[in-house]
Amino acid sequence: MSALGVATAGIEEVAAELRSRDRFLLTAHEGPDGDALGSLLGMHHLLGQLGKDSVMFMAAKEFPLPIEYRFLPLEEVFHEAPADMADRTIVFLDCGNIDRMPVDFLSDGDNFRINIDHHHDNTCFGDVNLVETGASSTAEIVYELAVLLGVEITPEIASALYVGLITDTGKFMYENTNAQTHRIAAALIDAGVAVDETYRRLYEHVPIEKLQLLSRALDGIQRFCDEQLVVSYITEADYAASGAGEEMTEGIIDHLRSIEDSKVAALVRDQGDRGRAARKVSLRSSGGEVDVSAIARVNGGGGHKRAAGFSTDLGLDELVSFLCGEVKAQLGA
């Protein structure tokens, strides 16, 4: 059963579906992170090795990707539905609900849908749902599927899944890291992951523009709700002054989360014409006392208990008032 009380499939059932079907379209959530992209790419190679016809899809508005993930070989990603879309099985990866990839052809058709995820608030929107909330990442589930299907863990698969593993565990520091996480990491390294190169590409190839944007975000920090809520707002003016794009905001929220005595950190950022809403909000729970995924779900978003996000048209004052109310309600204040 999922956290929402919906029955989920066993991994053997999902493996059987993957074996029995021939054409697939793979996608992940909007605003993709390392787990979404690594799982997408890893599953694509997995299906290719099984002789399946697999294409990857991400909406054009998701590109350019955050600078951290541009080394991933995603040149083959489709931005439109393929001509034979009606014949394809859709595999959603790392997607807590179908609205996390708001593209009409993914939800309006009669395609069979396989939902593979580890978020505790997954709505089990697929025809078959493999939701392992105990997994550290969706990449971990894709690895388990590869082993069950007898797929060779090639360096390409290993490298993609390792990106998902290292990013969703916060470099193996978050509470979702366990012994199995490290065993899978070891197996991926044995399969050919270049650990030092992966780390450098994810965390040390930082453009000066991103650091200038980070400086502006840190300078704009404000505290609310008896200093339990930390907020910074990145505006279009901040992008213009720093020369950075919205895709360079990846990781800034983690600096806010580290502030002493805070319960929740929120990074609000203008989306310009890239999003359907005016602003995007990233949330982090500093000590785990507040479930930020519950806050995000109120606004059509989602995520983990400690890391979540949503999009909104609320003005900053109205948004802060909403966040304060939700934080106080959960803390019983």
PyMOL commands that set and color helices and strands:
alter all, ss='L'
color gray80, all
select helices_A, chain A and resi 11-20+34-49+60-62+67-69+85-87+98-100+104-108+138-148+155-168+179-190+195-203+208-219+236-242+246-249+252-257+292-298+316-331
alter helices_A, ss='H'
color red, helices_A
select strands_A, chain A and resi 23-28+53-56+89-93+113-117+128-131+222-224+229-234+264-270+279-285+302-303+307-312
alter strands_A, ss='S'
color yellow, strands_A
deselect
rebuild
show_as cartoon
